[in-house]
């Protein structure tokens, strides 16, 4: 049976890690592709992150990778304030993204994000988006009613006491189009 990777990050210059350089030597894709072959990993949910300056452009990087590798199911990073451009969602869907990811470090970030999520619900439901949420316990208290309104979406969440990835520490956890890229991901329904 082929395995699927439910949470992976790929950065253009590699993850800088604790010592300012990627343990993969900067070519994470080549290293990960060799791991895929050795361990029988098929599709991978590749989570975008642009929450710090050194990760700017990660969504565009993932779009390029997904265009070249059909095993990549990319998830676009969305800041707690939502997308800056209303056309971002349609552009991401066209590029093969299967969802959005958000990193919610506390109640205020969660409240801000749910405001944007309420407004974007129609677009997310239309494509059956996958939502990957990395949130502190305090942030999750504000998500229930908004997530419950996303009736055609799937949700993957990680509750964490840690903040999003930074050069000194890393935690991990995306809207999907209905495609073969996202058929392996389990679904969960949030209840209000």
Secondary structure, 3 states (H helix, E strand, C coil): CCEEEEEECCCCCCCCCCCCCCCCCCCHHHHHHHHHHHHCEEEEEEECCCCCHHHCCHHHHHHHHHHHCCCEEEEEECCCCCCCCCCHHHHHHHCCCCEEEEEECCHHHHHHHHHHHHHHHHHHHHHCCEEEEEECHHHHCCCHHHHHCCCCCEEEEEECCCCCCECCECCCCCCCCCCHHHCCCCCCCCCC
